[in-house]
Amino acid sequence: MYITFDELREIKHKLPTGSVKLIAEKLNIDEQTVRNYFGATKYEDGGIAGIHIQPGPNGGIVHIEDTAILDLAKQLIEHSEAGSSGN
């Protein structure tokens, strides 16, 4: 899957508080690996996240090999937005 880096960061910023920890727990991975997936580069505390960033417009093009983190993030955002629209 391909996405721009800016789009990936926008998804990260839409995540409800605590989502990084929840995603990490559900996928049985380190929280820092989730952060690295969304653009952080603190690899000594977390794994490489299976993405490759190439220079280009909008922060560059990101090739995502495994969309599990992204899929969960989108689900959490949808759930959060559905809950807030009912207020």
matplotlib code that plots the C-alpha trace (Angstrom):
import matplotlib.pyplot as plt

x = [0.0, 1.2, 0.3, 1.9, 3.9, 1.6, -1.5, 0.1, 0.9, -2.6, -4.0, -1.6, -2.8, -6.4, -5.9, -7.7, -5.5, -4.1, -4.4, -0.7, -0.7, -3.9, -2.6, 0.6, -1.2, -3.6, -0.8, 1.6, 4.3, 6.3, 4.6, 7.7, 7.3, 3.8, 5.3, 8.0, 5.3, 3.8, 7.2, 9.2, 12.8, 13.6, 14.7, 16.7, 13.4, 11.2, 11.4, 11.4, 7.8, 7.7, 7.5, 9.7, 9.7, 10.8, 11.3, 8.4, 5.6, 3.6, 6.4, 7.3, 5.7, 5.4, 5.2, 3.6, 4.3, 1.9, -1.2, -2.2, -1.2, -2.8, -6.0, -6.4, -5.6, -8.4, -10.8, -10.0, -10.5, -13.9, -15.0, -14.0, -15.7, -18.9, -19.0, -18.4, -21.1, -23.7, -23.2]
y = [0.0, 3.5, 6.7, 10.1, 10.7, 13.7, 11.4, 8.9, 11.7, 13.0, 9.6, 9.5, 12.9, 11.9, 8.9, 9.1, 9.3, 5.9, 4.5, 3.8, 1.6, -0.1, -0.9, -2.2, -4.5, -5.8, -6.6, -7.8, -5.3, -2.6, 0.9, 2.5, 0.3, 1.8, 5.3, 4.4, 3.2, 6.7, 8.4, 8.3, 7.0, 5.8, 2.3, 1.5, 1.3, -0.3, -2.2, -1.1, -0.8, -2.3, 0.9, 2.6, 6.4, 7.8, 11.5, 13.2, 15.7, 15.9, 14.6, 11.7, 8.5, 5.7, 2.1, 0.1, -3.7, -4.7, -2.6, -4.1, -1.0, 1.3, -0.8, -0.7, 3.0, 3.7, 1.5, 3.4, 6.8, 5.6, 4.4, 7.6, 9.8, 7.7, 8.1, 11.9, 12.5, 11.0, 13.8]
z = [0.0, -0.7, 1.2, 1.6, 4.8, 5.5, 5.3, 7.6, 10.2, 9.9, 10.8, 13.8, 15.0, 14.8, 17.1, 20.4, 23.5, 24.5, 21.0, 20.6, 23.7, 22.6, 19.1, 20.6, 23.0, 20.4, 18.0, 20.8, 19.7, 21.5, 21.7, 20.2, 17.1, 16.6, 17.0, 14.5, 12.1, 12.1, 11.5, 14.7, 14.4, 17.9, 16.8, 19.9, 21.9, 19.2, 16.0, 12.4, 11.4, 7.9, 6.1, 3.5, 2.9, -0.4, -1.1, -2.8, -2.4, 0.8, 3.0, 0.6, -0.4, 2.2, 1.1, 3.8, 3.8, 6.6, 7.1, 10.5, 12.5, 10.0, 9.9, 13.7, 13.8, 11.2, 13.2, 16.4, 14.6, 13.2, 16.5, 18.2, 15.6, 15.7, 19.5, 19.4, 16.8, 19.1, 21.7]

ax = plt.figure().add_subplot(projection="3d")
ax.plot(x, y, z, "-o")
ax.set_aspect("equal")
plt.show()
